[in-house]
């Protein structure tokens, strides 16, 4: 890991569950001021996206993020 001048503060460490809860709250508040679904209907990368995500343009929004999915 590269050296950094940023101080690491252990009291600011959050668990994965705490981060997810915070993200859910930020999304809820964001939905109050902007449309819930802003995904484009069509784009240049559609063919690649649909191949990658089983016919969809991206991963579903309604599932919690799973970092281990990238390791598969």
N, C-alpha and C positions, 0 to 999 in steps of 0.2 A: 504494500500500500504506500502511495507516495506521501512524503512529508507534507504537512499542512500547517498553516499558522492559525487555523481556526481552532478555538478552544472547544474541547468536547466536554459537555456538561452532563454527567450521568443522570442528574435529577430530571432531565428533559427527555429521557428515553421513554418511548411508548411501546406497548405491546401491539402485535398485529391486530388483535381484536379492538383495541382502543383506536388504532388508526382507521380501521374499517368503520367503526361507529362515527368517528369524526367526519369521514368522507361521506357517509350516508347523510349526515346532518348538513354538510356543505351542499350536497346535491339537492336535498329537500329545499333549502333556502334559495338555491339558484333557480329551482323550478318555479318559485314564486314570481320571479322577475323575467324569466326567459322560457321559451318553449321547451317542453320536456325532451322531445326528439328532434335533434337538429341534423341528423344524418342525411346526407344527400341521397337522392333517388337513383342517380346514375353518375358515373365518372369514368375516366380513362382506364383506371385500374380494375374495373368490374370483373373482367375475366379472371385475373389473378385472385382477387378477393373472394369471389364465389367458389373458386377451386379450393382455396385455403380454408374457408369457413362453411363447408358443406352447403353450398348454394346460397348462402347469405352474404351480405356485403361486409360483415364484421362479426365479432363475438356478441352474444346477446347482452343487452344492458341490464337485464333483470337478475343476473346471477352475480354473486360476490366474486371479486377478483381472486384467482387462484394462481399464485406465483409459480407453483410447481408445474402448471400447464406448459410453461415455456421450456421445461426440461424434457418433455416427452419427445 
